[in-house]
């Protein structure tokens, strides 16, 4: 892995939650451009907490997270929010599609937060909806869609601003097997096509199989299971 290609660089991460209970310590992770890494582990091991730390939504007790050379710990909250909007895409397990916005408006939201050009944002959102097979649904609302379609909207929204880092929390947890297979292929293809660093957490070995590397999250960090 070339040092110049690394988009996500994590060193010595540690996190303890109330209890107190240590989730992990001495956690290191490097993800290159165009690489998808799957992190597996049982419920409660800290997978979602780790994603939140990588996105700057939560703070670690120790260690550092760098996205494209920018260390999150060096930023104040305003700068961290700006970096998250511009350089991070997040696919949430619960979708978080806003019900009062159309699907086109939902997908365009990351662009609307960073650019005054509404027409360009709408055009990019329409292109991304087309890429996920929902070209004719842009004026619809979340209530009109199935779980698999909502997840495709969530992926389109996470990718529309071409982020350097794409994070996914159990992206197929609510989907039937056929839809899950299509969603995983779409997600993995987008990471590689756009040259992003992708990190997906899951409890499913089948979901993890699409990744370039599979890591197991344990209290003493990440242990590599397989290199494709």
GIRACOR-V108502 format. One record per residue. N is the residue number from 0. PHI is phi as a letter, one per 40 degrees, with the letter a starting at -180 (999 if undefined). PSI is psi in whole degrees, -180 to 180 (* if undefined). BURIAL is b if it has 16 or more other C-alpha atoms within 10 Angstrom, else e. Layout:
n = <N | N>
phi = <PHI | PHI>
psi = <PSI | PSI>
burial = <BURIAL | BURIAL>
//
This chain:
n = <0 | 1 | 2 | 3 | 4 | 5 | 6 | 7 | 8 | 9 | 10 | 11 | 12 | 13 | 14 | 15 | 16 | 17 | 18 | 19 | 20 | 21 | 22 | 23 | 24 | 25 | 26 | 27 | 28 | 29 | 30 | 31 | 32 | 33 | 34 | 35 | 36 | 37 | 38 | 39 | 40 | 41 | 42 | 43 | 44 | 45 | 46 | 47 | 48 | 49 | 50 | 51 | 52 | 53 | 54 | 55 | 56 | 57 | 58 | 59 | 60 | 61 | 62 | 63 | 64 | 65 | 66 | 67 | 68 | 69 | 70 | 71 | 72 | 73 | 74 | 75 | 76 | 77 | 78 | 79 | 80 | 81 | 82 | 83 | 84 | 85 | 86 | 87 | 88 | 89 | 90 | 91 | 92 | 93 | 94 | 95 | 96 | 97 | 98 | 99 | 100 | 101 | 102 | 103 | 104 | 105 | 106 | 107 | 108 | 109 | 110 | 111 | 112 | 113 | 114 | 115 | 116 | 117 | 118 | 119 | 120 | 121 | 122 | 123 | 124 | 125 | 126 | 127 | 128 | 129 | 130 | 131 | 132 | 133 | 134 | 135 | 136 | 137 | 138 | 139 | 140 | 141 | 142 | 143 | 144 | 145 | 146 | 147 | 148 | 149 | 150 | 151 | 152 | 153 | 154 | 155 | 156 | 157 | 158 | 159 | 160 | 161 | 162 | 163 | 164 | 165 | 166 | 167 | 168 | 169 | 170 | 171 | 172 | 173 | 174 | 175 | 176 | 177 | 178 | 179 | 180 | 181 | 182 | 183 | 184 | 185 | 186 | 187 | 188 | 189 | 190 | 191 | 192 | 193 | 194 | 195 | 196 | 197 | 198 | 199 | 200 | 201 | 202 | 203 | 204 | 205 | 206 | 207 | 208 | 209 | 210 | 211 | 212 | 213 | 214 | 215 | 216 | 217 | 218 | 219 | 220 | 221 | 222 | 223 | 224 | 225 | 226 | 227>
phi = <999 | c | c | c | c | c | b | b | b | b | b | f | c | b | a | b | b | d | i | c | b | c | c | a | a | f | c | b | a | b | b | c | d | g | b | b | b | b | b | b | i | c | d | g | c | h | c | c | c | c | c | c | c | c | c | g | c | a | b | c | c | a | g | b | b | b | b | f | g | c | c | d | c | c | b | c | c | c | c | c | c | c | c | c | c | c | b | b | b | b | b | c | c | c | g | f | c | c | c | c | b | c | c | c | c | c | c | c | d | d | c | c | c | b | b | c | c | c | c | c | c | c | c | c | c | c | c | c | c | c | c | c | g | b | d | c | b | d | c | c | b | d | c | c | b | c | c | c | c | c | c | c | c | c | c | d | c | c | b | c | c | f | c | c | b | b | b | b | b | f | c | b | c | b | b | c | d | c | c | c | c | c | c | c | c | c | c | c | c | c | d | c | c | c | g | c | c | b | b | b | b | a | b | b | c | c | c | c | c | c | c | c | b | b | b | b | c | b | c | c | h | b | b | c | b | a | b | c>
psi = <118 | 138 | -33 | -18 | -6 | 122 | -31 | 124 | 114 | 132 | 131 | 33 | 138 | 145 | 129 | 140 | 163 | 142 | -51 | 150 | 125 | 121 | -51 | 162 | 161 | 39 | 123 | 145 | 133 | 132 | 129 | 166 | 131 | 7 | 137 | 124 | 132 | 135 | 121 | 165 | 159 | 163 | 137 | -3 | -16 | 17 | -49 | -37 | -42 | -45 | -42 | -36 | -43 | -32 | -5 | 17 | -16 | 159 | 141 | 161 | -29 | 162 | -179 | 151 | 126 | 129 | 113 | 33 | -6 | 122 | 122 | -38 | -15 | -3 | 145 | 177 | -37 | -46 | -36 | -41 | -41 | -45 | -41 | -42 | -38 | -30 | -1 | 135 | 135 | 122 | 107 | 149 | -36 | 14 | -55 | 41 | 125 | 122 | -22 | -1 | 149 | 167 | -38 | -42 | -37 | -47 | -36 | -10 | -45 | -34 | -38 | -28 | -16 | -10 | 140 | -6 | 89 | -37 | -42 | -40 | -42 | -41 | -43 | -40 | -41 | -40 | -40 | -38 | -39 | -39 | -30 | 12 | 24 | 37 | -31 | 11 | 8 | -32 | 2 | -179 | 168 | -35 | -19 | -5 | 155 | 172 | -41 | -38 | -39 | -39 | -35 | -37 | -42 | -39 | -42 | -42 | -38 | -25 | -14 | -31 | 18 | 59 | 155 | -30 | 128 | 123 | 140 | 127 | 106 | 60 | -14 | 15 | -28 | 14 | 152 | 161 | -42 | -45 | -38 | -42 | -43 | -42 | -43 | -41 | -41 | -46 | -49 | -42 | -39 | -41 | -48 | -41 | -39 | -2 | 33 | 166 | 125 | 134 | 123 | 129 | 140 | 157 | 0 | 122 | -34 | -42 | -41 | -21 | -19 | -10 | 161 | -34 | 146 | 124 | 145 | 129 | 123 | 173 | -28 | 16 | -153 | 135 | 126 | 132 | -37 | 143 | 126 | *>
burial = <e | e | e | e | b | b | b | b | b | b | b | b | b | b | b | e | e | e | e | e | e | e | b | b | b | b | b | b | e | b | b | b | b | b | b | b | b | b | b | b | b | e | e | e | b | b | b | b | b | b | b | b | b | b | b | b | e | e | b | b | e | e | b | b | b | b | b | b | e | e | e | b | e | e | e | e | e | e | e | b | b | e | b | b | b | b | b | b | b | b | b | b | b | e | b | e | b | e | e | e | e | b | b | b | b | b | b | b | b | b | b | b | e | e | e | e | e | e | e | e | b | b | e | b | b | b | b | b | b | e | e | b | e | b | e | e | b | b | e | e | b | b | e | e | e | e | b | b | b | b | b | b | b | b | b | b | b | b | b | b | b | b | b | b | b | b | b | b | b | b | b | b | e | e | b | e | e | e | b | b | e | e | b | b | e | b | b | b | e | b | b | e | e | e | b | b | b | b | b | b | b | b | b | b | e | e | b | b | e | b | b | b | b | b | b | b | b | b | e | e | b | b | e | e | e | e | e | e>
//
